[in-house]
Amino acid sequence: MKGIVLAGGLGKRLGPLTKITNKHLLPIFHQPMVYYPIQTLVEAGIRDILVVTGGNHAGEFLRLLGNGEQFGLKHINYTYQEGEGGIAAALGLAEHFAEGQKIAVILGDNIIEKSIKSHVDKFKNQKEGARIIIKEVKDPHRFGVVELEDDKILSIEEKPKKPKTNYIVTGIYMYDAQVFDIIKTLEPSARNELEITDVNNAYLGRNQLHYDILDGWWTDAGAHESLLRANNLVAEKLRREKK
């Protein structure tokens, strides 16, 4: 199973912090942001990893990460995303890397408290389809909102003004090889992007979408408030671990 870290985009919501660097190179307490999703994949047992980046600072990822020795890796793969085409467009660039294998995808600004290894292992044993990791949050309107009934997903709605539930899709997704064919059928949304919610809904329409609820805290770090929250959560976690 292969891992993909999506670390492209221009990070406009974090301006002016991102005026001279990529969002995913900003610090989260004691480490660059991009370290955390890579560590999440490595801890889950994934060693073959692709980083998708873009913008004017893509070369800095190579200087920072190198071949991934600091993560216990022998090699890290890189690819470049032109512009901002959305999460699904960025994922589409990984088709050559996936080579028909199952993939675990994580957004480069997602910071979590605990391991996803058990979820990855479930997906490895899943015959086909996709598996997403969901979480209950206080501000679901910022994300793809999951409607559940009898432990089944009824719908996923992208950034609704009136969320049906407080459960959202975190930026952690697992897909089989169908995902790249699905991406090729997508039409741009009103934001002129290929939406990952449309990918997940395609799997839902095939009755091939499964989910797990994430244990421990989770946050993105794509806005000033959530960037501060990520720093505070990591700092508190490290403080507890030192006791």
C-alpha positions, -999 to 999 in steps of 0.1 A, spaced: 0 0 0 13 34 -9 9 68 8 3 102 -7 7 136 10 -12 164 -8 8 196 -1 1 218 -30 -20 250 -33 -11 286 -25 -24 288 11 -41 321 5 -62 319 37 -29 320 56 -16 352 40 7 370 46 24 340 62 24 322 29 36 352 8 72 338 7 67 301 15 44 272 11 17 267 38 29 232 45 64 245 54 51 267 82 59 255 117 36 235 139 53 240 173 87 222 169 84 208 133 74 219 98 37 212 91 45 186 64 63 164 88 31 154 106 12 138 77 44 119 66 49 107 102 12 96 103 17 74 72 50 60 83 36 51 117 8 33 100 33 11 82 35 29 49 70 33 35 64 42 -2 53 79 -1 46 106 -27 45 143 -18 24 164 -43 34 200 -41 32 232 -62 35 269 -63 68 289 -63 84 271 -34 82 234 -44 120 231 -44 120 238 -7 103 205 0 132 186 -16 157 207 5 137 200 37 127 164 32 155 150 10 150 112 7 132 110 40 160 97 62 146 115 92 114 94 89 133 61 85 127 61 47 151 53 20 133 75 -6 105 100 -10 88 106 -44 77 141 -55 54 155 -82 43 190 -90 8 205 -93 2 234 -116 -21 260 -101 -49 252 -77 -72 226 -93 -86 211 -61 -78 181 -39 -91 156 -65 -70 172 -93 -39 169 -71 -46 133 -63 -50 126 -100 -13 134 -105 -5 103 -84 -18 77 -108 16 68 -122 29 65 -86 0 43 -74 6 16 -101 -28 1 -94 -22 -4 -57 -44 8 -29 -35 42 -16 -38 62 17 -41 99 11 -36 126 37 -38 164 33 -6 181 42 -23 204 68 -40 177 88 -26 171 123 -39 142 144 -32 130 179 -33 92 175 -24 65 150 -44 55 119 -28 21 117 -59 2 126 -79 20 99 -52 14 73 -51 -23 83 -89 -25 78 -86 -10 44 -59 -34 34 -83 -62 42 -112 -45 24 -120 -61 -9 -126 -30 -29 -138 6 -27 -128 34 -4 -126 42 33 -128 76 49 -120 88 84 -146 111 100 -147 132 131 -173 152 150 -164 189 151 -178 222 162 -176 239 128 -188 214 103 -197 240 77 -160 244 68 -158 208 56 -175 179 38 -204 170 61 -214 134 66 -250 124 71 -253 90 90 -282 67 96 -279 32 113 -241 34 110 -243 39 72 -234 70 52 -264 86 36 -247 116 20 -217 138 20 -222 175 14 -194 199 7 -193 230 30 -231 233 35 -245 265 51 -268 243 72 -249 211 81 -271 180 87 -247 167 113 -215 176 131 -195 148 115 -171 158 88 -147 140 65 -111 146 77 -84 149 52 -75 112 54 -88 90 26 -81 55 14 -89 44 -22 -85 15 -45 -74 19 -81 -109 30 -92 -102 65 -78 -83 76 -109 -110 66 -133 -135 85 -111 -114 116 -110 -113 116 -148 -151 118 -149 -154 148 -126 -166 183 -136 -153 214 -119 -174 227 -90 -186 263 -86 -151 270 -71 -137 257 -104 -120 228 -86 -123 190 -88 -138 182 -54 -127 152 -33 -163 151 -20 -175 142 -55 -150 113 -55 -163 101 -21 -199 104 -33 -190 84 -64 -179 55 -42 -210 60 -21 -231 56 -52 -214 23 -58 -220 12 -22 -183 9 -18 -177 37 7 -168 27 43 -158 48 72 -141 49 107 -144 75 134 -111 89 143 -99 85 179 -82 115 196 -81 150 185 -78 162 149 -74 196 133 -65 211 100 -40 240 99 -52 259 68 -65 291 85 -50 313 112 -73 300 139 -67 264 131 -30 269 127 -29 283 162 -50 254 174 -27 229 158 3 245 176 -14 244 209 -26 208 206 8 196 196 25 216 224 1 201 250 5 166 236 43 169 240 40 183 274 19 154 286 43 129 270 72 144 290 55 139 323 
